[in-house]
């Protein structure tokens, strides 16, 4: 099929809400490792990883082999029957997740995993009210959109009662006009006032991403979650941590929350867990997991093929020491991005951990500059680099390459970014 035919069919047969990057959408046909290839045969260095989803590179041979083997044996039976892959993966997760997390419920997406987490917290605590964070993103169901505090992703106007949104630890744009660490983490301490003034005084839990993904890789100070945890437990709540984007080593630790020294009762995963196959995971402590007394099912949860991919992905992460690679190469990337910030005043902030880094693009007085990001996207595409974007105003460049990349790949990507910034600065006269 020619590119024009694909573009025509997309416009004619898909919802218009299925939006694409770039003025002329990119039609991709294959991938290998850190590279993607379009319908015209052009090669692109992938530094977004399918929205923080390609953990170990496109078409990794070990995952591909496991998939082929499993498809030839058993594709689907539902959770009404037990399968080896599902119990083995659940056992592995119990071994590597922090604290007392032990029992899993499998679904097909991060949205479903987060829905399950909220249900668990409400059943366990017998409370319905929950605290989430501003700028957070949790998925596309009614409940997930209610958890989401990002107007562009809250569709429909009708949402679920009982979700309260606390100020997040957005240090670059502090809601109190303060600076860390002199602020004494006022945003974290304000969670108590939120509970006392907007809830019944008793909550089911606190729901948050260690690093806010769609929000623009907003990264809290190291003490933030410990302060919040004390407040949440004081009012009867449990800690629910959304690792949909931060999990599997990307931040330089296996799970993002490990940087913050707390042990949640519930964690959720999706995206990179199976290197691109649809998966959702909710893991909880035994007593929390046991709070579901009635029947519930996810038809495709724990699918043998997806579980095979998830097991293989985790094996590659461990065998190739990719957590360490994320830390080492991620620190190298951070240094390079910090150097770009010194060079270009339109880079207002560099933040993130490991191979999850962001550049916030601004004009005078920190005014968001999404038009600059759009131009940067066109330039980086011309030079065969794929990046992501996010933030409340779409003015944040998100960088999340496969965790297998090297320092040489970083050098290539940053050189393209540098050239693109130069071109855009000249073009827009900024």
N, C-alpha and C positions, 0 to 999 in steps of 0.2 A: 504494500500500500504506500502511496506517495504521501508526503507530509501534508499537502493541501487537503487530501481526502480525510486524513485523520482529524485535522482541525475542523473541517466542515461537519463531520459526524459528531464530534464533541459538542459543537455549538447546537446541533440539531437534536441530539438525543440525550444529553445530560442536563441536569439542573443547572441553571445559570450560576447558582451559588458554588458550584465546583470550580473555583477560581484557579488561575495559573499565575506563576511568576512570568515576568518579562512581557514586553509589548507584543512580541510575537512568541507565543508559547513554545516551549521546548518539547519536542517529541522524542522520548527516550526508548531505546529498543534492547539494550543489553548493558551489563555491568561486570566488572572483574576487579576484585580488590578495591583499590581506592579510586578507580576510574569508572565513568559512565560514558555511554556512546549513544549519539542521537541517530535519527533515521537517515541522516546524510553522511554518517560515518565519522563525525567529529568526536574527538576524545576530550572529556572534561575531568578535571581533578575535583573530586567530590568532597567538599568541606562542610556539608550539612547533613549527610548521612540519612536521607529520607525522614527528616525531622527527628534527629537524635534516635534513630532506629537501627541503622546498619552498624552494629557493634564491631564486627570482626571482618568487615569488607564484603563487597558484593560477590555472590556466588562462591563463597568459601568452599573449597573442595571437600572438607570433612563434613560440613553441614549438608552439602549437596549429596554426598554419598549416603549419608544416613537417611535423608529424605527419600532417595530412590529406593533404598532397601525397604523402608517402612511402607511406602506406597504399594510396593509389590506384595506386601503381606496383609496389611489391614489399614484401612483408611478411617473408618468410623464405626463406633458401636454405641456411643453415648455413655454417660456416667452410670447408667443402670447396670453396667458390667464393669468389672475391674480389669485394668491393663497394667502391664509391667512398667511402661514408660512413665505413666502418671504417678505411680507410687514411688518410683525411683527418683523422679524429679522432686516430688514433695519432700522426700527424705533428705535430698541434697540441700534444698532450701532451708530446712530446719537446722541443718548443720552449719550453714554459713551466715545466716541472718543474725543480727545482734539480739542479745538478751534471751528471753524465753519464748520467742516466736517459734511455733511448731506445726500448726495445722493449716492446710491450704484449701482454698476454694478456687477452682480454675474457671475462667470465662474466656471471652474472645477479644476483649479490648480494655483499655484503661478506663473508659467510661463505666463499664460493667464492674470492673474491679473496685472502683471508687464507690459505686452504688452499694456494693456488697459491704464495704467497710463502714459506711454510714449506718446501714441496717444493723450490723453487728454492734456498733457503739450504742445505738438506741435500745436494742434489746438487752444488752448487758447492763447498762446503767439505768434502764427504765426511765430515761429522759429523752426528750425529742430535740431540744435546742443544741445547736452546734456552732462553734466559732471557726470561721475560715479567715483567709487573708485577702486584703485588697490586692489587686493585680494578679491574683492566682487564676489558674485555668485547670478545670477538672474534667472536661468532656462535653458531650453534646446531648445527653438526656435532659429531661426537665430538672431532675435533682442536680445533675452535674453542672448544668447552666446556672442553677441557683448558687451552688458553691463558687462558681466562677465570678470573679469581681473585675470584669473587663467588658465594658459595654458593647464592644463590637462582636462579642461572642455570646451575648445573652439575647437570644432571639425569642420572639413571641410575646413578651411582656408579662406573661403569667408565670409566676414562680412559686416555689414551695415555702411555706412559712417556717420560721424557727432557725434560719441560717443567719448569723450575724457576722459582719466582716470587720475585722480588726485592721488597724494600720499596719502595713508591712514594714520591714526593715530596709527601706529604700534609701540608703545613706546619701546617694547622689542628689536625691530630691526629698530630703527629710521633711515630713509633714509639719514638724515642730520648728523647722529652721535651725536645727542644732547640728553639731558635728561630733562624730564618733572619735574617741571614746568619752569626751567630756559630757556627752548627752546622757550618760548613765543609763543607756538603753531605755529611754522614755517610751519608745514605741512598744517594747515588750511589756513594760510595767502598766501601760495603758490598757492591756487586755483585761486586767482586773476591773478597771472602771467600766469597760464595755460590758462585762458580765453583770456587774451590779446595776447598771442603768438600762440595759436593753434586753435582759433575760429574766427568768424567774429566780435567778440566783443559784441555780443548779444546772449544769450542762452535761451533755452526753460526751463531748470531747472537743478536741482542737484538731483541725485538719489543715495540713500545710505541705508544700513541696520544700525540700531542703534548699534548692535553688529554683526560683520561679521560672519555668521554661518559656511559655508564650509571653509571660510578663516582661521578658527581655533579660533572662539569666540574672535576675536580681539576687544577690548573694548576701545573706545576713552576717553580721559579726559573729565571732566564734562563741560568745556567751549567750546569744539571743535565745536559743531553744531551751537552755537550762533555766533561764528566768521565766519563760512562758510555762514550762513544764510545772514548776512549783505552783504557779497561779492556777493552772488548769486542774491539777490534782486537789488543790484546796477547795475547789467548787464541784468536786465529784466527777470530773471528766477524765477521759483517757486520751492518750496521744495517738493520732493517726497520721502516718507519714506517707506521702505520695512520692514514690520513687520511680514513677513512670518514665521520667527522662533522666534522672540522676543515677539510676542503678547500674550495676554490673561493671564498676571500675572507672567509669568515665571521669569522675571527679578526682581520681587519685587514691580513692579507697573503694572497696567493693560496693558500699552503699553510701550515698551522700550524707545521711544523718550521722554516720560514724565520725564525721569531722566535728560534731557538736556534742558528743558524749552523753546522749540520752538513749534509753531503751523503750521504744514505743510498744504499745499493746497490739497495734495493727500496722502493717505496711502493705502498700500496693505496688504492683509492677505491670509493665506492658512493653510496648515499643521494642527496645533492644534485647529483651529477654530471649527472643527466638530469631534474632537477626533479620527481622522483616516479615516473619509469618505472624498472622493474627493471634494474639495471646493476651490474656489478662490474668493476674494472680493477686489474690488477697490472702495474706498469711497473718495469723493471729496467735496469741497465747492460748493454751488449751481452754482455760475457763471462759475466755471471750468467744472463741470458736464454738464452744459447747452451748452458748446462749441461744443459738438457733434450734428451737425444739420441733418446729413443723417441717413440712416438706418444701424443698426448693431445688431447682435444677438449672443447669446451663447445658443446653443440648450439645453445643460444640466445645464446651469447656473440657480441658484435659484430653483433647483429640490426640490420638496416637501419633499422627504425623507431626503436629505442632510440638508435642512433648519430645519427640525425637530430635527436632531442630533445637529446642531449648536445651536439652541435655548436651548436644554436640556443641552448641554455642558456649555453654558454661565450661565445657572441657577445654575448648580452644583458649578461652580467657585465662584459665589456670595454667595450661601447658605452655602458652606463649608469654606468660608473665605480663599480660596486658594492663593490669592495674598499675604495675610499676612503670610501664611504658607511658600510661596516661599521666602519671605524676612527672616523669622526667621530660617527656616531649611537651607536655602541657606547660610546664614551667618555662621551657624554651620558647614556646609560642607566646606565652604571656610577656616575656621580655621583649620579643619582637613587636608585639602589639603596643606595648608601653612606649617603645621607640617611635612608632608611628604617631602616637598621641602627642609626643613632644614636637613632632614635625608638623602636624596638622591641627590647627585650633578647632576645627569642626568636630574633632573627636573629644567629646566632653568627659567620657568615662570609659575605663577598661575594667571589666569585672568578670568573675567566674572562678572555676576551679578546674584543674586538669585540662582535659580536652573538651571543655564546655566553657567557651569564652565569648564575651560580647563587647562590642563597641557601640556606645551611645552617641549618635550623631546630632549635633546641635548648632544653632546659630548664636546670635548675641544673647546674653543673659540666660543661657541654657534653654532657649526656645527650641522645641523639637523641630527637626528638619527632615521630615519624611521624603520631601522632594529630592533631597541630596541622596538619600538611600536608593531611590528609584534609579537615579542616574548611575550610581555606583554599581547597581545590579546589571545595568546594560553594559557597562564597561568591563566588569569582571566576566560576564558571559562571553563577550568578544574575545577575551584572553583565556577562555576555557577554564574558568574557575567557578564552581557553584557554591553559593553561600546562602544563609537563611536570614530572615528578619523577624522582628517581633516588637514587643513593647506596646503600651497603651496607645501610642501615636504612630506606631510602625516606623519608628526612627532608630531602632536598635538592630545592628547587624549581629546575627547569631552564627557562631562557628562551632561545629560539632562533627568533625571528620570521623571516619572509622578509627577505632582505637589502635589499629595496626600501623598507623602512619609513622614516619621517621622525621628526624630533624631536617633532612634534605627536602622532604615534602613541605614542611613548614616554610623553609626558605623560599621554595617556589611559590607557595600560596601568598606569602607576605610580599614578595616582589611584585606579584600581580596586583595585590591590594594597593601597594605603594604607587604603581603606575596608574592604577585606576583613580586613586585620589588626586594625583597630579592632573590627570585629564579633566576630571570633574571640577576641580578648583579653577582651572583655566576656562573651561566651558561656561561655568556659572558665574565666573568673576567674583569668587568669594575668598 
